[in-house]
Amino acid sequence: MINYYFIFYSLLFFAGQIKDYKPCKTVCLSQTEFIVSDTAKYESLKLYVYNNTDSDLVINKLNTSCSCVLATIQRNIATKTLPGYIYVSVSSFKIKKGDLYSIDLVTNKPYKLRLEIMK
């Protein structure tokens, strides 16, 4: 006889393992490049900051290279169990093709974290 409860809880367990996947050994961003389209006026992105070190990483400030990029800190502490979270919005109609724009994260640790934005 098939134990449906076992299958159900096993699937929940493995789904939780996939959600907690962290793509780096120390500290990194969920992505380092964001390419905006030619047709959209505005685009947005959820950027996650993963921390696999033993100490907490605190996001103190975000430096954007242009006023056409808006970035707000939604969760300023990244731990082993919970990533940091940044919301990024880009006015893509103001971005020139071929130019490079960026968001630099200022943290309490000496890691260089940057998202590059281009068209």
C-alpha distances in whole Angstrom, upper triangle without the diagonal:
4,6,9,12,12,12,15,17,17,18,21,22,22,24,26,27,29,31,32,33,37,39,42,43,45,46,46,46,43,45,49,50,50,51,53,53,56,55,54,56,54,51,49,46,44,45,43,45,42,43,42,45,45,47,47,49,51,52,55,57,56,59,59,62,62,63,60,57,56,54,52,50,47,46,49,47,44,42,40,37,39,41,44,45,48,48,50,52,55,57,57,60,62,61,63,61,62,62,60,59,57,56,56,54,56,54,55,54,56,54,55,52,53,52,54,55,56,57
4,6,9,9,9,11,13,13,15,17,18,19,21,23,24,25,27,29,30,34,36,38,39,42,43,42,42,39,42,45,46,46,48,49,49,53,52,50,53,50,47,45,43,40,41,39,41,39,40,38,41,42,44,44,45,47,48,52,53,53,55,55,58,59,59,57,54,52,50,49,47,44,42,45,43,41,39,36,34,35,37,41,41,44,44,47,48,51,54,53,56,58,57,59,58,58,59,56,55,53,52,53,51,53,51,52,51,53,50,51,49,50,48,50,51,52,53
4,6,5,7,9,10,11,13,15,16,17,19,20,22,23,25,27,28,32,34,37,38,40,41,40,40,37,40,44,45,45,47,48,49,52,51,49,52,49,46,43,41,39,39,37,39,37,38,36,39,39,41,41,43,45,46,49,51,50,53,54,56,57,57,55,52,50,48,46,44,41,40,43,41,38,36,34,31,33,35,38,39,42,42,45,47,49,52,52,55,57,56,58,57,57,58,55,54,52,50,51,49,50,48,49,48,50,48,49,47,48,47,49,50,51,52
4,5,5,6,9,10,11,12,14,15,16,18,20,21,23,25,26,30,32,35,37,39,39,39,38,35,38,42,43,42,44,45,46,49,48,46,48,46,43,40,38,36,37,35,37,35,36,35,38,38,40,39,41,43,44,47,48,48,51,51,54,54,54,52,49,47,45,44,42,39,37,40,39,36,35,32,29,31,33,36,36,39,39,42,44,46,49,49,52,54,53,55,54,55,55,53,51,49,48,48,46,48,46,47,47,49,46,47,45,46,44,47,47,49,49
4,5,5,6,8,10,11,12,14,15,17,18,20,21,23,25,29,31,34,35,37,37,37,37,34,37,41,42,42,44,45,46,49,48,46,48,45,42,39,37,34,35,33,35,33,34,33,36,35,37,37,38,40,41,45,46,46,49,49,52,53,53,51,48,46,43,42,40,37,35,38,36,34,32,30,27,28,31,34,34,37,38,41,43,45,48,49,52,54,52,55,54,54,54,52,50,48,46,47,44,46,44,45,44,47,44,46,43,44,43,46,46,48,49
4,5,5,6,9,10,10,12,14,15,17,18,20,21,23,27,29,32,33,35,35,35,35,33,36,39,41,41,43,44,45,49,48,46,48,45,42,40,37,34,35,32,34,31,32,31,34,33,36,36,37,39,40,44,46,45,48,49,52,53,53,51,48,46,43,42,40,37,35,37,35,33,31,28,25,27,30,33,34,37,38,40,43,45,48,48,52,53,52,55,53,54,54,51,50,47,45,46,43,45,43,44,43,45,43,44,42,43,42,45,45,47,48
4,6,5,6,9,10,11,12,14,15,17,18,20,22,25,28,30,32,34,34,34,34,31,33,37,39,38,40,41,42,46,45,43,46,43,40,37,35,32,33,31,32,30,31,30,33,34,36,35,37,39,40,43,45,44,47,47,50,51,51,49,46,44,42,40,38,35,34,37,35,32,31,28,25,27,29,32,32,35,36,38,41,43,46,46,49,51,50,52,51,51,51,49,47,45,44,44,42,44,42,43,42,44,42,43,40,41,40,42,43,45,46
4,5,5,6,9,10,11,13,15,16,17,19,21,24,27,30,31,33,33,33,32,29,32,36,37,37,39,40,41,44,43,41,43,40,37,35,32,30,31,29,31,29,30,29,32,33,35,34,35,37,38,41,42,42,45,45,48,48,48,46,43,42,39,38,36,33,31,34,33,30,29,27,24,25,27,30,30,33,34,36,38,41,44,44,47,49,48,50,49,49,50,47,46,43,42,42,40,42,40,41,41,43,40,42,39,40,38,41,41,43,44
4,5,5,6,9,10,11,12,14,15,17,19,23,25,28,29,31,31,31,31,28,31,35,37,37,39,40,41,45,44,42,44,41,37,35,32,29,30,27,29,27,28,27,30,29,32,31,32,34,35,39,40,40,43,44,47,48,48,46,43,41,38,36,34,31,30,32,30,28,26,24,21,22,25,28,28,32,33,35,38,41,44,44,47,49,48,50,49,49,49,46,45,43,41,41,39,40,38,39,38,41,38,40,37,39,37,40,41,43,44
4,5,5,6,9,10,11,13,14,16,17,21,23,26,27,29,30,30,29,27,30,33,35,35,38,39,40,44,43,41,43,41,37,34,32,29,29,27,28,26,27,25,28,29,31,31,32,34,35,39,40,40,43,43,46,47,47,46,42,41,38,37,35,32,30,32,30,28,26,23,20,22,24,28,28,32,33,35,38,40,43,43,47,48,47,49,48,48,48,45,44,42,40,40,38,40,38,38,38,40,37,38,36,37,36,39,40,42,43
4,5,5,6,9,10,11,12,14,16,20,22,25,26,28,29,28,27,25,27,31,33,32,34,36,37,40,40,38,40,37,34,31,29,26,27,25,26,24,26,25,28,29,31,30,31,33,34,37,39,38,41,41,44,44,45,43,39,38,36,34,32,30,28,31,29,27,25,23,20,21,23,26,26,29,30,32,35,37,40,40,43,45,44,46,45,45,45,43,41,39,37,38,36,38,36,37,37,39,36,37,34,35,34,36,37,39,40
4,6,5,6,9,10,11,13,15,18,21,24,25,27,27,27,26,23,26,30,32,32,34,35,36,40,39,37,39,36,33,30,27,24,25,23,24,22,24,23,26,27,28,28,29,30,31,35,36,36,39,39,42,43,43,41,38,36,33,32,30,27,25,28,26,24,23,20,17,18,20,24,24,27,28,31,33,36,39,39,42,44,43,45,44,44,44,42,40,38,36,36,34,36,34,35,35,37,34,35,33,34,33,35,36,38,39
4,5,5,6,9,10,11,13,17,19,22,23,25,25,25,25,23,26,29,31,32,34,36,37,41,41,39,40,37,34,31,28,25,25,22,23,21,22,21,24,24,26,26,27,29,30,34,35,35,38,39,42,43,43,42,38,37,34,32,30,27,25,27,25,23,21,18,15,17,19,23,24,27,28,31,34,36,40,40,43,45,43,46,45,45,44,41,40,37,35,35,33,35,33,33,33,35,32,34,31,33,32,35,36,38,40
4,5,5,6,9,10,11,15,17,20,21,23,24,24,23,21,24,27,29,29,32,33,35,39,39,37,39,36,32,29,26,24,24,21,22,20,21,20,23,24,26,26,27,29,30,34,35,34,37,38,40,41,42,40,37,36,33,32,30,27,25,28,26,23,21,18,16,17,19,22,23,26,28,30,32,35,38,38,42,43,41,43,42,42,42,39,38,36,34,34,32,34,32,33,32,34,31,32,30,31,30,33,34,36,37
4,5,5,6,9,10,14,16,20,21,23,23,22,22,19,22,25,27,27,29,31,32,36,35,33,35,32,29,26,23,20,21,19,20,18,20,20,23,24,26,25,26,28,28,32,33,32,35,35,38,39,39,37,34,32,30,29,27,24,23,25,24,21,20,18,15,16,17,20,21,24,25,27,29,32,35,35,38,40,38,41,40,40,40,37,35,33,31,32,30,32,31,32,31,33,30,31,28,29,28,31,31,33,35
4,5,5,6,9,12,15,18,19,21,21,21,20,18,21,25,27,27,30,31,33,37,36,34,36,33,29,26,23,20,20,17,18,16,18,17,20,21,23,22,23,25,25,29,30,30,33,34,36,38,38,36,33,31,28,27,25,22,20,23,21,18,17,14,12,13,14,18,19,22,23,26,29,31,35,35,39,40,38,41,40,40,39,36,35,32,30,30,28,30,28,29,28,30,28,29,27,28,27,30,31,33,35
4,5,5,7,10,13,15,17,19,19,19,19,17,20,23,26,26,29,31,33,37,37,35,37,33,30,27,23,20,20,17,18,15,16,15,18,19,22,21,22,24,25,29,30,30,33,34,36,38,38,37,33,32,29,28,26,23,21,23,21,18,16,13,11,13,14,18,19,23,24,27,29,32,35,35,39,40,38,41,39,39,39,36,34,32,30,30,28,29,27,28,27,29,26,28,25,27,26,29,30,33,35
4,5,5,9,11,14,16,18,18,18,17,14,17,21,23,23,26,28,29,33,34,32,33,30,27,24,21,18,18,15,17,14,16,16,19,21,23,22,22,24,25,29,29,29,31,32,34,35,36,34,31,30,27,26,24,22,21,23,21,18,17,15,13,14,14,17,18,21,22,24,27,29,33,32,36,37,35,37,36,36,36,33,32,29,28,28,26,29,27,28,27,29,26,26,24,25,24,26,28,30,31
4,6,9,11,14,17,18,17,16,15,13,16,20,22,22,25,26,28,32,32,30,31,28,25,21,18,15,15,13,14,12,14,15,18,20,21,20,20,22,22,26,27,26,29,29,32,33,33,32,28,27,24,23,21,19,17,20,18,15,15,13,11,11,11,14,15,18,19,21,24,27,30,30,34,35,33,36,35,35,34,31,30,27,25,26,24,26,24,26,25,27,24,25,22,23,22,25,26,28,30
4,6,10,12,14,15,15,14,14,12,16,19,22,23,26,27,30,34,34,32,33,30,26,23,19,16,15,12,13,10,11,11,15,16,18,17,17,19,20,24,25,25,28,29,31,33,34,32,29,27,24,23,21,19,16,18,16,13,12,9,7,8,9,13,14,18,20,22,25,28,31,32,35,36,34,37,36,35,35,31,30,27,25,25,22,24,22,23,22,24,22,23,20,22,22,25,26,29,31
4,6,9,11,13,13,13,13,11,14,17,20,21,24,26,28,32,33,31,33,29,26,23,19,16,15,12,12,9,11,11,14,16,18,18,18,20,21,24,25,25,27,28,30,32,33,32,28,27,24,24,21,20,18,19,18,14,13,11,10,11,11,14,15,18,20,22,25,27,31,31,34,35,33,35,34,33,33,30,28,26,24,24,22,24,22,23,22,23,20,21,19,21,20,23,25,27,29
4,6,8,10,9,9,10,9,12,15,18,19,22,25,28,31,32,30,32,29,25,22,18,15,13,10,10,6,8,8,11,14,16,15,15,17,18,22,23,22,24,25,28,30,31,30,26,25,22,22,20,19,17,17,16,12,11,9,10,10,9,12,14,16,19,20,24,26,29,29,33,33,31,33,32,31,30,27,26,23,21,21,19,21,19,20,19,20,17,18,16,17,17,20,22,25,28
4,7,9,9,8,9,8,10,12,15,17,20,23,26,29,31,29,31,28,24,22,18,16,13,11,10,8,10,9,13,16,18,17,16,19,19,22,23,22,24,24,26,28,30,29,25,25,22,23,21,21,19,19,18,14,14,12,13,13,12,14,15,17,19,20,23,25,29,28,32,32,29,31,30,29,28,25,24,21,20,19,18,21,19,21,19,19,16,16,14,16,16,18,21,23,25
4,6,7,6,9,9,11,13,16,19,22,25,28,31,33,31,33,30,26,24,20,18,15,12,10,8,8,7,10,14,15,15,14,17,18,21,22,21,23,24,26,28,30,30,26,26,23,23,21,21,19,19,17,13,13,11,14,14,12,14,16,18,21,21,25,26,30,29,33,33,30,32,31,29,28,25,24,21,20,18,17,19,17,19,16,16,13,14,13,15,16,18,21,24,27
4,7,8,12,13,15,16,19,22,25,28,31,35,37,35,36,33,30,27,23,21,18,15,12,9,8,6,8,11,13,14,14,17,18,22,23,23,25,26,28,31,33,32,29,28,25,25,23,23,21,20,17,14,13,11,14,15,14,16,18,20,23,24,28,29,33,33,36,36,33,35,34,32,31,27,27,23,22,20,18,19,17,18,15,15,13,14,14,17,18,21,24,27,30
4,7,10,13,15,15,19,22,25,28,31,35,37,35,35,32,29,26,23,20,17,14,11,8,6,5,6,9,10,11,11,14,15,18,20,20,22,24,26,29,31,31,27,26,23,23,20,21,18,17,15,11,11,10,13,14,12,14,17,18,22,23,26,28,32,32,35,35,32,34,33,31,30,26,25,22,20,18,15,16,14,14,11,12,9,12,12,15,17,20,23,26,29
4,7,10,12,12,16,19,22,25,28,32,34,31,32,29,26,23,19,17,13,11,7,6,5,6,7,11,11,10,8,11,12,15,16,16,18,20,22,25,27,27,23,23,19,19,17,18,15,14,12,9,10,10,13,12,10,11,13,15,18,19,23,24,28,28,32,31,29,31,30,29,27,23,22,18,16,14,12,13,11,12,10,10,7,9,8,12,14,17,20,23,27
4,7,8,9,12,15,19,21,25,28,30,28,29,25,22,20,16,14,11,8,6,5,7,9,11,14,14,13,11,13,12,16,16,15,17,18,20,23,24,24,20,20,17,18,16,17,15,14,13,10,12,12,14,13,10,10,12,13,16,16,20,21,25,25,29,28,26,27,27,25,24,20,19,16,14,12,11,13,12,14,12,12,9,9,7,9,10,14,17,20,23
4,5,6,10,12,15,18,21,25,26,24,25,22,18,16,12,11,7,6,5,6,9,12,14,17,17,15,12,14,12,15,15,13,15,16,18,20,22,21,17,17,14,15,13,14,14,13,13,11,13,14,15,13,9,9,10,10,13,13,16,18,21,21,25,25,22,25,24,23,22,18,16,13,11,11,10,13,13,16,14,14,11,10,7,8,8,11,14,17,20
4,7,10,11,14,17,20,23,25,23,24,21,17,14,11,9,6,5,6,7,11,13,16,19,19,17,15,16,15,18,18,16,18,18,20,22,23,21,18,18,15,16,15,15,14,15,15,12,14,14,15,13,10,10,10,10,12,13,16,17,21,21,25,25,23,25,24,23,22,19,18,15,14,14,13,16,16,19,18,18,15,14,11,11,10,12,14,17,19
4,6,8,11,14,17,20,22,20,22,19,15,13,10,10,7,8,9,10,14,16,19,22,22,20,17,18,16,19,18,16,17,16,18,19,21,19,16,17,15,16,16,17,17,17,18,15,18,18,19,17,13,13,12,12,13,12,15,15,19,18,22,22,20,21,20,20,19,16,15,12,12,13,13,17,17,20,19,19,15,13,10,9,7,9,11,13,16
4,7,10,13,17,20,22,21,21,19,16,14,12,12,9,10,11,12,15,17,20,23,23,21,18,19,16,19,17,15,15,14,15,17,19,18,15,16,14,17,17,18,18,18,19,17,19,20,21,19,16,15,14,13,14,12,15,15,18,17,21,21,18,19,18,17,16,13,12,10,10,11,12,15,16,20,18,17,14,11,8,6,5,6,9,11,14
4,6,10,13,16,18,17,19,17,14,13,11,12,11,13,14,16,19,21,23,27,26,24,21,22,19,21,19,16,16,14,14,16,18,16,14,15,15,17,18,20,20,21,22,20,23,23,24,22,18,17,16,14,14,12,14,13,16,14,18,18,15,16,15,14,13,10,10,9,10,12,14,18,19,23,22,21,17,14,11,9,6,5,6,8,11
4,6,10,13,15,14,15,13,10,10,8,11,10,13,15,17,21,23,26,29,28,26,23,23,20,22,20,16,16,14,14,15,16,14,12,13,13,16,17,19,20,21,23,21,24,25,25,23,19,18,16,14,13,10,11,10,13,11,15,15,12,14,13,13,13,10,10,9,11,13,15,19,21,25,24,23,20,17,14,11,7,6,5,7,9
4,7,10,12,12,13,12,10,11,11,14,14,17,19,21,24,27,29,33,32,30,27,27,24,25,23,19,19,16,15,15,17,14,13,15,16,19,21,22,24,24,26,25,28,28,29,26,23,22,19,17,16,12,12,10,12,10,13,14,11,12,10,11,11,10,10,11,13,16,19,22,25,28,28,27,23,20,17,14,10,8,6,5,5
4,7,9,8,9,9,7,9,10,14,15,18,21,23,27,29,32,35,34,32,28,28,25,26,23,20,19,16,16,15,16,12,12,14,15,18,21,22,24,25,27,27,30,30,30,28,24,23,20,17,15,12,11,8,9,6,10,11,9,11,10,11,12,11,11,13,14,18,20,24,26,30,30,29,26,23,20,16,13,11,7,6,5
4,6,6,9,9,8,11,13,17,18,21,24,26,30,32,35,38,38,35,32,32,28,30,27,23,23,19,19,18,18,14,14,17,18,21,24,25,27,29,31,30,33,34,33,31,27,26,23,21,18,15,13,11,11,7,9,12,10,11,10,12,14,14,14,16,18,22,24,28,30,34,33,33,29,26,23,20,16,14,11,9,6
4,6,8,10,11,14,16,20,21,25,27,30,33,36,39,42,41,38,35,34,31,32,29,26,24,21,20,18,18,15,16,18,21,24,27,28,30,31,34,33,36,37,37,34,31,29,26,24,21,18,15,12,11,7,8,11,9,10,9,12,13,15,15,18,20,24,26,30,33,36,36,35,32,29,26,23,19,17,13,11,7
4,7,9,10,14,16,20,22,26,29,31,35,37,40,43,42,40,37,36,32,34,31,27,26,23,22,20,20,16,17,19,21,24,27,28,31,32,35,34,37,38,38,35,32,30,27,24,21,18,15,13,11,9,8,12,12,13,12,16,17,18,18,20,22,26,28,32,34,38,38,37,34,31,28,25,21,19,16,14,11
4,6,7,11,14,17,19,23,26,29,32,35,38,41,40,37,34,33,29,31,28,24,24,20,20,18,17,14,14,16,18,21,24,24,27,29,32,31,34,35,35,32,29,27,24,21,18,15,12,10,9,7,7,11,11,13,13,17,17,18,17,19,20,24,26,29,32,35,36,35,33,30,26,23,20,18,14,13,11
4,7,11,14,18,20,23,26,29,33,36,38,41,40,36,33,32,28,29,26,23,22,19,19,16,15,11,12,14,17,19,22,23,27,28,31,31,34,36,35,32,29,27,23,20,17,14,11,8,6,5,5,8,10,13,14,17,17,17,16,18,19,23,25,28,31,34,35,35,32,30,26,23,20,18,15,14,12
4,7,11,14,16,20,23,26,29,33,35,37,36,33,30,28,25,26,23,20,20,16,17,15,13,10,10,11,13,16,19,19,23,24,27,27,31,32,32,28,25,23,20,17,13,11,7,6,5,5,7,9,10,14,15,18,17,17,15,16,17,20,22,25,27,31,32,32,29,27,23,20,17,16,13,13,12
4,7,11,13,17,20,23,26,29,32,34,33,30,27,26,23,24,22,18,19,16,17,15,14,11,10,10,12,14,17,17,20,22,25,25,28,29,29,25,22,20,17,14,11,8,6,5,7,7,10,12,11,15,15,17,17,16,14,15,15,19,20,23,25,29,30,30,27,24,21,18,15,14,11,12,12
4,7,10,13,16,19,23,26,28,31,30,27,24,23,20,21,19,16,17,15,16,15,15,12,10,9,10,11,14,14,17,19,21,21,24,26,25,22,19,17,13,11,7,5,4,6,9,10,13,14,14,17,18,19,18,17,15,14,13,17,17,21,22,26,27,27,24,22,19,16,13,14,11,13,14
4,6,10,13,16,19,22,25,27,26,24,21,20,17,20,18,15,16,15,17,16,16,14,11,11,9,11,12,12,15,16,19,18,21,22,22,18,15,14,10,8,6,5,6,9,12,12,16,17,16,19,19,20,19,17,15,13,12,15,15,19,20,24,24,25,22,20,16,14,11,12,11,13,15
4,7,10,13,16,19,22,24,23,20,18,18,15,18,17,14,17,16,18,19,18,17,13,12,10,10,10,10,11,14,15,15,17,19,18,15,12,10,7,6,5,6,9,12,15,16,20,20,19,22,23,23,22,19,17,15,13,15,14,18,18,21,22,23,20,19,15,14,12,14,14,16,18
4,7,10,13,16,19,21,20,18,15,15,13,15,14,12,15,14,17,18,18,17,13,12,10,10,10,10,11,12,13,12,15,16,16,13,10,8,6,5,6,7,11,13,17,17,21,21,20,22,22,23,21,18,16,13,11,12,11,15,15,18,18,19,16,15,11,11,9,12,12,16,18
4,6,10,13,15,18,17,15,12,13,11,15,15,13,16,17,19,21,22,21,17,16,12,12,10,10,9,10,11,9,12,13,13,10,6,6,5,6,9,11,14,17,20,21,25,25,23,26,26,26,24,21,19,16,13,13,12,14,14,17,17,18,15,15,11,12,11,14,16,19,21
4,7,10,12,15,14,11,9,10,9,13,13,13,15,17,19,21,22,22,18,17,13,13,11,11,9,9,9,6,9,10,12,9,5,5,6,8,11,13,17,19,23,23,27,27,25,27,27,27,25,21,19,16,13,12,10,12,11,13,13,14,11,12,9,11,11,15,17,20,23
4,7,9,12,12,11,9,11,12,15,16,16,19,20,23,25,26,26,22,21,17,17,14,14,12,12,10,6,7,8,9,8,5,7,9,11,15,16,20,22,26,27,30,30,28,30,30,29,28,24,22,19,16,15,13,15,13,14,13,15,12,13,11,13,14,17,20,23,26
4,6,8,9,8,7,10,11,15,17,17,20,22,25,27,28,28,24,23,20,19,16,16,13,12,9,6,6,5,8,8,7,8,12,14,18,19,23,25,29,30,33,33,31,33,33,32,30,26,24,21,18,16,14,14,12,12,11,13,11,13,12,15,16,20,22,26,29
4,7,9,9,10,13,15,18,20,21,23,25,28,31,32,32,28,27,23,23,19,19,16,15,13,9,7,5,9,10,9,12,15,18,21,23,27,29,32,33,37,36,34,36,36,34,33,29,27,24,22,20,17,18,15,15,13,15,13,15,14,18,19,22,25,28,31
4,6,8,9,12,15,18,20,21,24,26,29,31,33,33,29,28,25,24,20,21,17,16,13,10,8,7,10,12,12,13,17,19,23,25,29,31,34,35,39,38,36,38,37,36,34,30,29,25,23,20,17,17,14,13,11,13,12,15,15,19,21,24,27,30,34
4,7,9,13,16,19,22,23,26,28,31,34,35,36,32,30,27,25,22,22,18,16,13,11,8,7,10,12,13,15,18,21,25,27,31,33,37,38,41,41,39,41,41,39,37,34,32,28,25,23,20,19,15,14,12,15,15,18,18,22,24,27,30,34,37
4,7,10,13,15,18,20,23,26,29,32,33,34,30,28,24,23,19,20,16,14,10,9,7,8,11,12,13,13,17,20,23,25,29,32,35,36,40,39,37,39,40,38,36,32,30,26,23,21,17,16,12,10,10,13,13,17,17,20,23,26,29,33,36
4,6,10,12,15,18,21,23,27,29,30,31,27,25,21,19,16,16,12,10,7,6,5,8,10,10,10,10,14,16,20,22,26,29,32,34,37,36,35,37,38,37,34,31,28,24,21,19,15,14,10,9,9,13,13,16,15,19,21,24,27,31,34
4,7,9,12,14,17,20,23,25,26,27,23,22,18,17,13,14,11,8,6,5,7,9,12,11,9,8,12,14,17,19,23,25,29,30,34,33,31,34,34,33,31,27,24,21,17,15,11,10,7,6,7,10,10,12,12,15,17,21,23,27,30
4,6,9,12,15,18,21,23,24,25,22,20,16,14,11,12,9,6,5,6,9,12,14,12,11,8,11,12,16,18,21,24,27,29,32,31,30,32,33,33,30,26,23,20,16,14,10,9,5,6,8,11,11,13,12,15,17,21,23,27,30
4,6,8,11,14,17,20,20,21,18,16,12,11,8,10,8,5,6,8,11,15,16,13,11,8,9,10,13,15,18,20,24,25,29,27,26,29,30,29,26,23,20,16,13,11,7,6,5,7,9,11,11,12,10,12,14,18,20,23,27
4,7,10,14,17,19,19,21,18,16,13,11,9,12,11,7,9,11,15,18,19,17,15,11,12,12,15,16,19,21,24,26,29,27,26,29,31,30,27,23,20,17,13,11,8,6,5,7,10,12,13,13,12,14,16,19,21,25,28
4,7,10,13,15,16,17,14,13,10,9,8,12,12,9,12,14,17,20,22,19,16,13,13,11,13,14,16,18,21,23,26,24,23,26,27,27,23,20,17,14,10,8,6,5,7,10,12,13,13,13,12,12,14,16,18,22,25
4,6,10,12,13,14,11,10,7,8,8,12,13,11,14,15,18,21,22,19,16,13,12,9,11,11,13,14,17,19,22,20,19,22,23,23,20,17,13,10,7,6,5,6,9,12,14,14,14,12,10,10,11,13,14,18,21
4,7,9,10,12,10,10,8,10,11,15,16,14,17,18,22,24,26,23,20,16,15,12,13,12,14,14,16,18,21,18,17,19,21,21,17,14,11,8,6,5,6,8,11,15,16,15,14,12,11,9,10,12,13,16,20
4,6,7,9,6,7,7,10,12,16,18,17,20,20,24,26,27,24,21,18,16,13,13,10,11,11,13,14,17,14,13,16,18,17,14,11,8,6,5,7,9,11,15,18,19,18,17,14,12,10,10,10,10,13,16
4,7,9,8,10,11,14,16,20,21,20,23,23,27,29,31,28,24,21,19,16,16,13,13,12,13,14,16,13,11,13,15,15,11,9,6,5,6,8,12,14,17,21,21,20,19,15,14,11,11,10,10,12,15
4,5,6,9,11,14,17,20,23,22,25,26,29,32,32,29,26,23,21,17,16,13,12,10,10,12,13,10,9,12,14,15,11,10,7,8,9,12,15,17,20,24,25,24,22,19,17,14,13,12,11,12,14
4,5,7,10,13,16,19,22,22,25,26,30,32,33,30,26,23,20,17,15,12,11,9,9,11,12,9,10,13,16,17,14,13,10,11,11,14,16,18,21,25,26,26,24,21,19,17,15,14,13,14,16
4,7,10,13,17,19,22,22,26,26,30,32,33,29,26,23,20,16,14,11,8,6,5,7,9,6,7,11,14,15,12,12,9,11,11,15,17,20,23,26,27,27,25,22,20,16,14,13,11,12,13
4,7,10,13,16,19,19,22,23,26,28,29,25,22,19,16,13,11,7,6,5,6,9,11,9,9,13,15,16,13,12,8,8,8,12,14,16,19,23,24,24,22,19,16,13,11,11,9,11,13
4,7,10,13,16,16,20,21,24,27,27,23,20,17,14,10,8,6,5,6,8,11,14,12,13,16,18,20,17,15,11,11,9,12,13,15,18,22,23,23,22,19,17,14,12,13,12,14,16
4,7,9,12,12,16,17,21,23,23,20,17,13,11,7,6,4,6,9,12,14,17,16,16,19,21,21,19,16,12,10,8,10,10,13,15,18,20,21,19,17,14,12,11,13,12,15,18
4,6,9,10,13,15,19,21,21,18,15,11,9,6,5,7,9,12,15,17,20,19,19,23,24,25,22,20,16,14,11,12,11,13,14,17,19,21,19,18,15,14,13,16,16,19,21
4,6,6,10,11,15,18,18,14,12,8,6,5,6,9,12,15,18,20,23,23,22,26,27,27,25,22,18,15,12,12,10,11,12,15,17,19,17,17,14,14,14,17,17,21,24
4,6,9,11,14,17,16,12,11,8,5,5,7,10,13,16,20,22,25,25,24,28,29,30,27,24,21,18,15,16,13,15,14,17,19,21,19,19,16,17,16,19,20,23,25
4,6,8,11,14,13,9,8,5,5,7,10,13,16,19,23,25,28,28,27,30,31,32,29,26,23,20,16,16,13,14,13,14,16,19,18,18,16,17,17,20,21,25,27
4,7,10,14,14,11,9,6,7,8,11,14,17,20,24,26,29,28,27,30,32,31,29,26,22,19,15,14,11,11,9,11,13,16,15,16,14,16,16,20,21,25,28
4,6,10,11,8,7,5,8,11,14,17,21,23,27,29,32,31,30,33,34,34,31,28,25,21,18,16,12,12,10,10,12,15,14,16,14,17,18,22,24,27,30
4,7,8,6,5,4,8,11,15,17,21,24,27,29,32,32,30,33,33,33,31,27,24,21,17,16,13,13,10,11,12,14,13,15,13,16,17,21,23,26,29
4,5,5,6,8,11,14,18,21,24,27,31,32,36,35,34,36,36,36,34,30,28,24,21,19,16,16,13,13,13,16,15,17,16,19,20,24,26,29,32
4,6,7,10,13,17,20,23,26,29,33,34,37,37,35,38,37,37,35,31,29,26,23,21,18,19,16,16,15,17,16,18,17,20,21,25,27,30,33
4,7,10,13,17,20,22,26,29,33,34,37,37,36,38,38,38,36,33,31,27,24,23,20,21,18,18,18,21,19,21,19,22,22,26,28,31,34
4,7,9,13,16,19,22,25,29,30,34,34,33,35,36,35,34,30,28,24,21,21,18,19,16,17,17,20,18,20,18,20,20,24,25,29,31
4,6,10,13,16,19,22,26,27,31,30,29,32,32,31,30,26,24,21,18,17,14,16,14,15,15,18,15,17,14,16,16,20,21,25,27
4,7,10,13,17,20,23,25,28,28,27,30,30,30,28,24,22,18,15,14,11,13,11,13,14,16,14,15,12,14,14,18,20,23,26
4,7,10,13,16,20,22,25,25,24,27,28,28,26,23,20,17,14,14,12,14,13,16,17,19,16,16,13,14,13,17,17,21,23
4,6,10,13,17,18,22,21,20,24,24,25,23,20,16,14,11,12,10,13,13,16,17,19,16,16,12,12,11,14,15,18,21
4,7,10,14,15,19,19,18,22,23,24,22,19,16,14,11,13,13,15,16,20,21,22,20,19,15,14,12,14,14,17,19
4,7,10,12,15,15,15,18,19,20,18,16,12,11,9,12,12,15,17,21,22,22,20,18,14,12,10,12,10,13,15
4,7,9,12,12,12,16,17,19,17,15,13,12,11,14,15,18,21,24,25,26,23,21,18,15,12,13,11,13,14
4,5,9,9,9,12,14,16,14,13,10,11,11,15,17,20,22,26,27,27,24,22,18,15,12,12,9,10,11
4,6,6,7,11,13,15,14,14,12,13,14,18,20,23,26,29,30,30,28,25,22,19,16,14,11,12,11
4,5,5,8,10,13,12,12,11,13,15,19,21,24,27,31,31,31,28,25,22,19,15,13,10,9,8
4,6,8,10,13,13,14,13,16,18,22,24,27,30,34,35,34,31,28,25,22,19,17,13,12,10
4,6,10,12,11,12,11,14,16,20,22,25,28,32,33,32,30,26,24,20,18,16,12,11,10
4,6,9,7,9,8,12,14,18,21,24,27,31,31,30,27,24,22,18,15,13,9,8,7
4,6,6,9,10,13,16,20,23,26,29,33,33,31,29,25,23,20,17,14,11,8,7
4,6,9,11,14,18,21,24,27,30,34,33,32,29,25,23,20,17,13,11,7,5
4,7,10,13,17,19,23,26,29,32,32,30,27,23,22,18,16,12,10,7,6
4,7,10,14,16,20,23,26,30,29,27,25,21,19,16,14,10,9,6,7
4,7,11,13,16,19,22,26,25,23,21,17,16,12,10,7,6,5,8
4,7,10,14,17,20,23,23,22,19,16,14,10,8,6,5,6,9
4,6,10,13,16,20,20,18,16,12,10,7,6,4,6,9,12
4,7,10,13,17,17,16,14,11,8,6,5,7,8,12,15
4,7,10,13,13,12,11,8,6,5,7,9,11,15,18
4,6,10,10,10,9,7,6,6,9,12,14,18,21
4,7,8,9,9,8,8,10,12,15,18,21,25
4,5,7,7,9,9,12,14,18,20,24,27
4,7,9,11,12,15,18,21,24,27,31
4,6,9,10,14,17,20,23,27,31
4,7,9,13,16,19,22,25,29
4,6,10,13,16,19,23,26
4,7,10,12,16,19,23
4,7,10,13,17,20
4,6,10,13,17
4,7,10,14
4,7,10
4,7
4
